[in-house]
């Protein structure tokens, strides 16, 4: 295992990440940082959430930015506002001692005039969601002519959320000479097609087995009658008084209904769904990140981009239709060297899905 000092990073960056407690690179960082620092080759990296992807692309880009040039030199596209803010915060922390480097986050649901002001001031790295980036590009405010690095983070999630048209429009405005870095937890056909269309002879890095669950996560399922699903959820909360987790529901209506029941029954819970205003969403997320909230009830779409490393549990109130989505959900716990538990509450008709999940996790799920 190498140390960050052996990756060839500058003393300014090493000082910043050293203060953050970085000693040894994660596997994806070890494979990408030296290579990206010294080459302009495109990259496709398959890695689950929580493997250290932001530092994997952020550190080498920081090293190569020309701070004397105020043009946008790097664009990081990601699926949600929360992830954009987290990536921006991380890059700012990594570049703490790099004089004159500016990072700007652009995303919907916030005042665009402030974002425009920051872009006109001059910024080196833009981190944004596809909708807002496309809007600013069309207005001629976000200029791509000097772009050298394009990062597609959680590319599979961006496609799942329906951003294909925006991504195509944005990428077509970027120089062909750019270096493109595509990070994805899964490799569906749409991602393969995107890589073939927009990347040139990319090197490929694969961390862990594709679609395999993390070895730090225990998988449990409870088989109950459909009418008893909520009672099973309460039982899980009762036997885990220190639970800090996400409960995944299928619809907005179910999310609200389950969260309201939990709150009325005295549990420290709240909901995250598409009917919330941005201010309400921010308030819920602030409480959850600060652990003032133990149980967050959410749909897959609402939970995308939530970056919390120390979840104890992920609970599938309903199993997703896509087995890869189960893997992605369960990958939110058992991160950063910690262990976690992924629980599925199912009824008898879903036993076939359990067998599918067992094949992808390469282990048997414990039945309760």
C-alpha positions, -999 to +999 in steps of 0.1 A: +000+000+000+015+033-010+011+067+007-001+099-008+035+112-007+044+086-033+017+097-058+037+128-068+012+154-055+025+189-047+034+199-012+004+223-011-021+195-018-003+171+004-005+196+033-042+201+028-052+164+025-028+156+054-048+179+076-079+160+065-064+128+077-055+113+043-026+089+046-031+060+021-050+063-012-081+041-017-077+016-045-094+039-071-072+068-060-041+047-062-049+037-097-061+071-110-041+098-094-006+090-108-020+082-142-042+113-146-014+135-134+009+123-161-014+115-191-042+131-211-059+097-218-096+095-213-108+073-184-138+050-176-139+040-139-164+016-124-166+021-087-193+020-061-204+051-041-180+058-011-148+046-028-131+080-029-140+091-064-139+129-058-103+128-047-095+104-075-103+130-102-101+161-080-065+159-069-049+154-103-071+182-118-061+206-091-024+198-098-028+207-135-050+239-133-034+271-145-045+295-118-033+325-139-059+317-165-094+327-152-112+306-178-132+275-169-107+246-173-126+217-156-163+208-156-177+182-132-212+171-140-232+152-113-268+142-107-279+163-078-275+196-060-264+178-028-236+160-046-225+192-065-222+210-031-203+181-016-178+178-045-173+216-044-166+215-007-141+186-011-122+203-039-120+235-019-106+216+010-081+198-012-069+231-028-069+250+005-032+260+001-033+264-037-033+302-042-059+317-065-078+286-074-116+291-077-144+265-077-180+273-084-211+251-079-241+257-102-274+239-097-311+244-100-333+255-071-310+283-062-305+320-072-290+319-107-278+355-104-252+346-078-239+317-099-237+340-129-217+366-108-192+339-097-188+327-133-182+362-146-157+369-119-136+340-132-135+304-120-113+274-128-135+245-119-173+243-123-193+216-105-229+214-116-260+195-124-268+190-161-300+212-162-283+243-147-251+238-166-270+235-199-290+266-191-259+287-184-241+273-215-271+282-237-271+318-222-234+321-232-224+327-196-206+294-190-180+292-217-164+259-226-139+270-252-109+266-228-122+234-211-095+208-206-112+183-183-148+169-184-158+147-155-191+127-156-196+116-119-223+090-112-230+089-150-255+061-146-275+081-121-276+111-144-290+089-172-315+073-148-328+108-139-334+116-176-305+140-182-294+124-215-304+153-237-288+179-214-256+158-212-255+155-250-260+192-255-233+201-229-207+177-242-212+189-278-201+224-267-168+212-253-135+211-272-125+177-288-091+181-272-106+178-236-097+149-213-129+130-204-133+111-171-164+089-167-172+075-132-201+051-127-212+025-102-228+004-129-222-002-166-255-005-184-256-003-222-264+034-221-232+041-203-212+019-227-228+039-256-219+072-240-183+061-235-180+050-271-195+083-284-177+108-263-145+092-250-114+084-271-095+051-264-102+054-226-082+035-200-105+014-179-104+009-142-127-014-122-127-013-085-144-044-070-167-067-089-193-050-111-227-051-093-212-069-063-221-058-028-196-045-004-181-071+019-186-048+049-224-050+045-246-076+061-278-084+041-310-094+059-345-099+047-378-102+066-406-120+049-440-107+060-475-102+047-479-069+028-502-056+055-475-061+081-448-043+063-450-011+085-450-032+117-418-049+106-402-016+099-411-004+135-397-037+149-364-030+130-362+005+145-371-009+180-343-035+180-318-009+167-322+021+190-291+038+176-301+034+140-289+060+116-303+051+082-324+056+051-357+038+044-363+035+007-399+036-005-413+032-040-435+064-044-437+099-030-471+090-014-457+060+003-427+080+015-449+106+031-472+080+046-444+060+062-426+090+075-458+104+090-466+071+107-431+069+122-432+104+135-467+100+150-455+068+167-426+087+183-397+078+161-370+104+151-379+103+114-387+126+084-393+123+047-374+134+016-394+135-016-401+156-047-430+176-033-407+194-008-394+229-017-357+233-019-357+251+015-376+222+031-353+197+015-322+215+027-336+216+062-343+179+063-308+171+049-291+195+074-308+177+103-299+143+089-263+151+082-259+165+117-275+133+131-304+152+146-325+129+125-321+091+128-343+078+100-347+094+066-376+080+045-370+086+008-375+075-028-345+066-049-347+098-069-349+120-038-320+103-022-296+105-051-265+126-043-268+122-005-233+117+006-233+104+043-205+080+051-215+065+085-250+051+079-257+020+101-287+008+081-303+009+047-339-005+047-357-015+016-394-009+025-400-021-011-375-039-032-365-019-064-374-033-098-338-031-109-314-053-089-286-029-096-306-003-076-305-026-046-267-028-048-265+009-051-288+014-021-269-011+001-236+005-009-246+036+011-238+018+043-206-001+053-184+027+039-151+042+049-140+010+067-172+007+087-197-021+087-234-017+079-267-036+074-289-037+044-325-049+053-352-058+028-389-061+040-405-084+015-437-105+010-438-141-003-443-131-040-408-114-040-388-145-031-376-147-067-361-113-064-342-124-033-326-152-053-315-127-079-300-104-053-281-133-037-265-140-071-253-104-075-241-102-039-224-136-042-237-145-008-268-158+009-291-132+025-300-140+061-338-145+066-354-133+098 
